Amino acid sequence: MKKVLAVEDDPVALTVLENSIRSLGYDVVSARDGEAGWTLQRERASRIVVSDWTMPRLNGLDLCRRIRSHPGDYVYFILLTNVQATNENRDRAMEAGVDDFLSKPIDLQDLGTRLRVATRILQYTTRIEKLESLIPICSYCKNVRNDQSYWQRIESYLAEKTGADCSHSICPDCYEKFIVPQLKAFGIDPAGISSAPKAVRVPPPGTAEPR
């Protein structure tokens, strides 16, 4: 999250922006217009973008719209503007997906504050995404709690989230624990069951499977 994409068509202003970002402890990659910025973002994705509003080829709002339409990690977008941030301008920017404004000429303290806020928000976003990736499952009945706090069978949960259907079978451990005693109770020799599940050794991650 320490890498920032700076997009500015004025070469002097871009140099000032680059040096300011570096002085605050961030790495920076830069582009001279929105199209070049979009190309850089696709090739070397940055989590923070600081972009001028008015630029040739692709302006800051359209660059933000492209980034928002592209799947991937959330990008914090700061828009540079040398016009007064009126309510109309703010509404247009927010509709495009802009997170924050920074007036030109750039004040180093203001830039530092916004970059720290952006970093903090992205850290929180990453934590939330990690928490959402955990599946709350009951340690006893193995039911799963869904987003509405209702408990449901894990098969239904997986079908709802992924569209996948579960086919039921019996693992070797459960076969030995539950099925074999039942077969013996009915006088059936488990050794004669050709379709009994076989235990297969799974090598630890990162190790080669023995030949």
C-alpha positions in Angstrom: 0.0 0.0 0.0 3.1 2.3 0.0 3.0 2.7 -3.8 1.1 5.6 -5.3 0.2 6.3 -8.9 0.5 10.0 -9.7 -1.3 11.3 -12.9 -0.7 14.9 -14.0 -0.3 16.4 -17.5 1.7 19.4 -16.4 5.4 18.3 -16.2 6.3 20.8 -13.5 3.3 20.0 -11.4 4.0 16.3 -11.9 7.6 16.7 -10.7 6.4 18.5 -7.6 3.8 15.8 -6.9 6.3 13.0 -7.3 8.8 14.6 -5.0 6.1 15.4 -2.4 4.9 11.8 -2.4 8.4 10.4 -2.1 9.2 12.8 0.8 6.3 11.3 2.7 7.8 7.9 2.5 5.8 6.4 -0.4 7.0 4.9 -3.7 5.5 6.6 -6.8 4.9 5.7 -10.4 3.7 8.5 -12.7 1.9 9.2 -15.9 1.3 12.3 -18.0 -2.3 11.7 -18.9 -5.3 9.5 -18.0 -4.7 6.9 -20.7 -1.1 6.4 -19.7 -2.2 6.2 -16.1 -4.8 3.6 -16.9 -2.1 1.5 -18.7 0.2 1.8 -15.7 -2.5 0.8 -13.3 -3.3 -2.3 -15.3 0.4 -3.3 -15.5 1.6 -2.2 -12.0 -1.5 -1.9 -9.9 -1.3 0.8 -7.1 -3.8 0.9 -4.2 -3.6 4.7 -4.1 -4.1 7.0 -7.1 -3.6 10.8 -7.0 -4.8 12.3 -10.3 -5.4 15.7 -11.8 -9.0 16.3 -12.9 -8.5 18.1 -16.2 -6.2 16.2 -18.6 -6.0 15.4 -22.3 -7.1 12.0 -23.7 -8.7 10.8 -20.4 -9.6 13.1 -17.5 -9.4 12.2 -13.9 -13.1 11.3 -13.5 -13.0 9.0 -16.4 -9.8 7.4 -15.1 -11.5 6.8 -11.8 -14.6 5.3 -13.5 -12.3 2.8 -15.4 -10.5 1.8 -12.3 -13.9 1.3 -10.5 -15.1 -0.9 -13.3 -12.0 -3.1 -13.2 -12.2 -6.1 -10.8 -9.5 -6.3 -8.1 -8.5 -4.8 -4.8 -10.1 -1.5 -3.8 -8.2 1.6 -5.0 -8.3 4.8 -3.0 -8.7 7.7 -5.5 -7.7 11.3 -4.7 -8.6 13.9 -7.2 -6.5 17.0 -7.8 -8.5 20.2 -8.7 -7.6 23.8 -9.2 -11.3 24.8 -9.2 -13.5 25.3 -6.1 -14.9 22.1 -4.9 -18.6 23.1 -5.3 -21.4 20.7 -4.3 -22.0 20.1 -8.0 -18.3 19.2 -8.6 -18.3 17.0 -5.5 -21.5 15.2 -6.6 -20.0 14.5 -10.1 -16.8 13.2 -8.5 -18.5 11.0 -5.9 -20.7 9.5 -8.6 -17.5 8.6 -10.5 -16.1 6.9 -7.4 -13.6 9.5 -6.1 -12.7 9.2 -2.5 -11.2 12.5 -1.7 -10.2 15.9 -3.1 -6.9 17.8 -2.9 -6.6 21.5 -4.1 -3.9 22.8 -6.3 -1.2 24.0 -5.7 -0.5 21.0 -3.4 0.1 21.6 0.3 2.5 18.9 1.6 0.7 18.6 4.9 -2.7 18.1 3.3 -1.2 15.5 0.9 0.4 13.7 3.8 -2.9 13.7 5.8 -4.8 12.3 2.8 -2.2 9.6 2.1 -2.3 8.5 5.7 -6.1 8.3 5.7 -6.0 6.3 2.4 -3.5 3.9 3.9 -5.5 3.4 7.0 -8.7 2.8 5.1 -7.1 0.3 2.8 -5.7 -1.6 5.8 -9.2 -1.8 7.3 -10.6 -2.9 4.0 -8.0 -5.7 3.7 -8.9 -6.9 7.3 -12.6 -6.9 6.5 -12.0 -8.9 3.3 -10.0 -11.4 5.3 -12.7 -11.7 7.9 -15.4 -12.1 5.2 -13.4 -14.9 3.7 -13.8 -17.0 6.9 -16.8 -19.3 7.1 -18.5 -19.4 10.5 -19.1 -23.1 11.0 -20.5 -24.8 14.1 -17.9 -27.2 15.6 -20.7 -29.7 16.5 -23.3 -29.9 13.8 -21.2 -28.3 11.1 -24.0 -25.9 10.1 -22.8 -22.6 8.7 -24.0 -19.1 9.6 -24.9 -17.0 6.5 -24.8 -13.2 6.0 -28.3 -12.9 7.6 -27.1 -14.7 10.8 -29.3 -17.8 9.9 -27.7 -21.2 10.3 -28.0 -23.6 7.4 -26.5 -26.8 6.1 -23.0 -26.4 4.6 -24.3 -27.9 1.4 -26.9 -25.2 1.0 -24.4 -22.5 2.0 -21.9 -23.6 -0.7 -24.6 -23.9 -3.3 -25.8 -20.4 -2.5 -22.3 -18.8 -2.5 -20.7 -20.7 -5.4 -23.5 -22.4 -7.3 -21.8 -25.7 -6.8 -23.8 -28.8 -5.9 -22.4 -31.3 -3.3 -22.3 -35.0 -3.9 -22.4 -37.1 -0.7 -19.9 -39.8 -0.1 -18.1 -41.3 2.9 -14.4 -40.7 3.8 -12.2 -43.6 4.9 -12.2 -42.6 8.6 -16.0 -42.3 8.8 -16.3 -45.6 6.9 -14.2 -47.4 9.5 -15.9 -45.6 12.4 -19.6 -45.9 11.4 -20.1 -48.2 8.4 -17.9 -51.1 9.3 -19.6 -51.7 12.7 -23.0 -51.7 11.0 -21.8 -54.2 8.3 -20.4 -56.5 11.0 -23.7 -56.2 13.0 -25.5 -57.6 9.9 -22.9 -60.4 9.5 -21.3 -58.8 6.4 -17.6 -59.0 6.0 -16.3 -55.5 5.3 -13.3 -56.9 3.4 -15.7 -58.2 0.7 -17.0 -54.7 -0.1 -15.2 -53.7 -3.3 -16.5 -50.1 -3.2 -15.1 -49.3 0.2 -13.3 -45.9 0.3 -9.5 -46.2 0.4 -7.4 -43.9 2.5 -4.9 -41.9 0.3 -1.9 -40.2 1.8 -1.8 -36.5 1.0 1.7 -34.9 1.1 2.1 -31.7 3.0 1.9 -28.5 1.0 5.1 -27.7 -0.8 6.4 -31.2 -0.8 6.8 -33.5 -3.7 4.5 -36.6 -3.8 6.6 -39.8 -3.3 6.9 -42.0 -6.4 
